[in-house]
Amino acid sequence: MAEIVVDGKLHLDAVRSHFPALKQEQVFLDNAGGSQVLGDAINSFVLALFSHPFRIVILGASYNIGQKATEKYNAGLQAAADFINAHVSEIVIGPSTTQLFSNLSQSLALSLPADAEIIVSSIDHEANISPWVRLAQTRNFKLIWWTPSTEAGGDMKLTPANLRPLLTEKTKLVTCTHTSNILGTIHDIKAIAEEVHTIPGAMLCVDGVAYAPHRQVDVTSLAVDFYSFSWYKVYGPHIAVLYASRTAQTNLVSLGHYFHTPATTLTTKLGLAAASYELVGSIPVLVSYLSRPDPQTVWAAIAAHEENLQSILLDYLNARDDVVVFGETAKGSGKRVPVVSFGVKGRSSRELVESVDQGSGFGIRWGHFYSKRLVDEVVGVGDEGVVRVSMVHYNTEEEIRGLVEVLDRVLS
């Protein structure tokens, strides 16, 4: 596999050569909904199904192919754990972040005390909201909404300062996003975790789906209790990973079969046999792609390139009096990822996007993107939601300049 970083910078030709879907006229700028899949990952799960000797069989058998299938699956789990700096016993693979958070909430429902209070961010994707709303309703827990102010600066940012007044000695769980899939603003999760942990026994659950495609995730450094993201947003197949620290796992009741005791891993507790073997087996090639020559160099190059991409778009949008950018308007890579959402005064989000569709090959989207509470209650833009342009490292500056030209024509 060719290295994608040369002299500290992304080699875009090398990057794009790894993605078969990019060999067509369509320009993919809806990446927050799902990135294109790495070619080597596609080859991995195709070969797992069709080539000798890695035919898919049930795991744990003592015969030769059974052993090889188990080894390949375990290598996928280990790669996923290494990717986020976790122990393999602290992760579980599932079909989606939505499903994994639902499983987690069911497990916590069996262990949290009757007077527990749950604090839920209102600017999250519904995957990290509805499980906790249902949990509060089912167990009659007190549910407290964490909604950042839109008055000062309008960046709608979650901070330790606006969390602090909501915490009490009864707080048992706080949930939030690392980066909103609409606003693009990066939250200081490490500082938020420190604030949460000032309350004995309180835990932090973070949705990292919109962050993981853009920055390196280190759950140990962040000191979070729970963290999840979807691999299909990180250039892989439609599966997801959930992390739970060993300490946090002491609060989980296993959902697995009764004879799986003691349940010593998160997979045993919450996995429910939901991880596709051939897809899990592709994770090592994803991790390898994002680790050559080393993860720090790759992610630094990705952040620098993506800052250039979002700068082109944000410079144009911020210069227009008729455009409102939702969330962080600054273009620095330390403040936001290249997920940019906006509205145009007097224009329908749907009509604008469909006009772009008709006049170009640029794929952008309109809507609420499953962050409906954010769109309805915080941003307040109505049923058609926002216009969203979501870029990743395989997009080019030429593509974004081309989009700006199309937007300028449509808005004229």
Secondary structure as the mmCIF struct_conf table of DSSP 4:
data_model
#
loop_
_struct_conf.conf_type_id
_struct_conf.id
_struct_conf.beg_label_comp_id
_struct_conf.beg_label_asym_id
_struct_conf.beg_label_seq_id
_struct_conf.end_label_comp_id
_struct_conf.end_label_asym_id
_struct_conf.end_label_seq_id
BEND BEND1 ILE A 4 ILE A 4
STRN STRN1 VAL A 5 VAL A 6
TURN_TY1_P TURN_TY1_P1 ASP A 7 GLY A 8
STRN STRN2 LYS A 9 LEU A 10
HELX_RH_AL_P HELX_RH_AL_P1 LEU A 12 SER A 17
TURN_TY1_P TURN_TY1_P2 HIS A 18 HIS A 18
HELX_RH_3T_P HELX_RH_3T_P1 PRO A 20 LEU A 22
BEND BEND2 LYS A 23 GLU A 25
STRN STRN3 VAL A 27 PHE A 28
STRN STRN4 ASP A 30 ASP A 30
HELX_RH_3T_P HELX_RH_3T_P2 ASN A 31 GLY A 33
HELX_LH_PP_P HELX_LH_PP_P1 SER A 35 LEU A 38
HELX_RH_AL_P HELX_RH_AL_P2 GLY A 39 PHE A 50
BEND BEND3 SER A 51 PRO A 53
TURN_TY1_P TURN_TY1_P3 LEU A 59 GLY A 60
BEND BEND4 SER A 62 TYR A 63
HELX_RH_AL_P HELX_RH_AL_P3 ASN A 64 PHE A 83
TURN_TY1_P TURN_TY1_P4 ILE A 84 ASN A 85
HELX_RH_3T_P HELX_RH_3T_P3 VAL A 88 GLU A 90
STRN STRN5 ILE A 91 GLY A 94
BEND BEND5 PRO A 95 PRO A 95
HELX_RH_AL_P HELX_RH_AL_P4 THR A 97 ALA A 109
TURN_TY1_P TURN_TY1_P5 LEU A 110 SER A 111
BEND BEND6 LEU A 112 LEU A 112
TURN_TY1_P TURN_TY1_P6 ALA A 114 ASP A 115
STRN STRN6 GLU A 117 SER A 121
TURN_TY1_P TURN_TY1_P7 SER A 122 ILE A 123
BEND BEND7 ASP A 124 ASP A 124
HELX_RH_3T_P HELX_RH_3T_P4 GLU A 126 ASN A 128
TURN_TY1_P TURN_TY1_P8 ILE A 129 ILE A 129
HELX_RH_AL_P HELX_RH_AL_P5 SER A 130 ARG A 139
TURN_TY1_P TURN_TY1_P9 ASN A 140 ASN A 140
STRN STRN7 LYS A 142 TRP A 146
BEND BEND8 THR A 150 ALA A 152
TURN_TY1_P TURN_TY1_P10 GLY A 153 GLY A 154
HELX_RH_AL_P HELX_RH_AL_P6 PRO A 160 LEU A 163
HELX_RH_3T_P HELX_RH_3T_P5 ARG A 164 LEU A 166
TURN_TY1_P TURN_TY1_P11 GLU A 169 LYS A 170
STRN STRN8 THR A 171 THR A 177
BEND BEND9 HIS A 178 HIS A 178
STRN STRN9 THR A 179 THR A 179
TURN_TY1_P TURN_TY1_P12 ASN A 181 LEU A 183
STRN STRN10 THR A 185 ILE A 186
HELX_LH_PP_P HELX_LH_PP_P2 HIS A 187 HIS A 187
HELX_RH_AL_P HELX_RH_AL_P7 ILE A 189 VAL A 196
TURN_TY1_P TURN_TY1_P13 HIS A 197 THR A 198
BEND BEND10 ILE A 199 ILE A 199
TURN_TY1_P TURN_TY1_P14 PRO A 200 GLY A 201
STRN STRN11 MET A 203 ASP A 207
TURN_TY1_P TURN_TY1_P15 VAL A 209 HIS A 214
BEND BEND11 ARG A 215 ARG A 215
HELX_RH_AL_P HELX_RH_AL_P8 VAL A 219 LEU A 222
TURN_TY1_P TURN_TY1_P16 ALA A 223 ALA A 223
BEND BEND12 ASP A 225 ASP A 225
STRN STRN12 PHE A 226 SER A 230
HELX_RH_3T_P HELX_RH_3T_P6 TRP A 231 LYS A 233
TURN_TY1_P TURN_TY1_P17 VAL A 234 TYR A 235
BEND BEND13 GLY A 236 GLY A 236
BEND BEND14 HIS A 238 HIS A 238
STRN STRN13 ALA A 240 ALA A 244
HELX_RH_AL_P HELX_RH_AL_P9 ARG A 246 GLN A 249
TURN_TY1_P TURN_TY1_P18 THR A 250 ASN A 251
HELX_LH_PP_P HELX_LH_PP_P3 LEU A 252 SER A 254
BEND BEND15 GLY A 256 GLY A 256
TURN_TY1_P TURN_TY1_P19 TYR A 258 PHE A 259
BEND BEND16 HIS A 260 HIS A 260
BEND BEND17 PRO A 262 PRO A 262
BEND BEND18 THR A 265 THR A 265
HELX_RH_AL_P HELX_RH_AL_P10 LEU A 266 LEU A 270
TURN_TY1_P TURN_TY1_P20 LEU A 272 ALA A 273
BEND BEND19 ALA A 275 ALA A 275
HELX_RH_AL_P HELX_RH_AL_P11 TYR A 277 VAL A 280
TURN_TY1_P TURN_TY1_P21 GLY A 281 SER A 282
HELX_RH_AL_P HELX_RH_AL_P12 ILE A 283 TYR A 289
TURN_TY1_P TURN_TY1_P22 LEU A 290 SER A 291
BEND BEND20 ARG A 292 PRO A 293
HELX_RH_AL_P HELX_RH_AL_P13 PRO A 295 ASN A 318
TURN_TY1_P TURN_TY1_P23 ALA A 319 ALA A 319
TURN_TY1_P TURN_TY1_P24 ASP A 321 ASP A 322
STRN STRN14 VAL A 323 PHE A 326
BEND BEND21 GLY A 327 GLY A 327
TURN_TY1_P TURN_TY1_P25 SER A 333 LYS A 335
STRN STRN15 ARG A 336 ARG A 336
BEND BEND22 PRO A 338 PRO A 338
STRN STRN16 VAL A 339 VAL A 344
TURN_TY1_P TURN_TY1_P26 LYS A 345 GLY A 346
BEND BEND23 ARG A 347 ARG A 347
HELX_RH_AL_P HELX_RH_AL_P14 SER A 349 GLY A 359
BEND BEND24 SER A 360 GLY A 361
STRN STRN17 PHE A 362 GLY A 363
STRN STRN18 ARG A 365 GLY A 367
TURN_TY1_P TURN_TY1_P27 PHE A 369 TYR A 370
HELX_RH_AL_P HELX_RH_AL_P15 LYS A 372 ARG A 373
HELX_RH_PI_P HELX_RH_PI_P1 LEU A 374 VAL A 379
TURN_TY1_P TURN_TY1_P28 ASP A 383 GLU A 384
STRN STRN19 GLY A 385 GLY A 385
STRN STRN20 VAL A 386 SER A 390
TURN_TY1_P TURN_TY1_P29 HIS A 393 TYR A 394
HELX_RH_AL_P HELX_RH_AL_P16 GLU A 397 LEU A 411
#
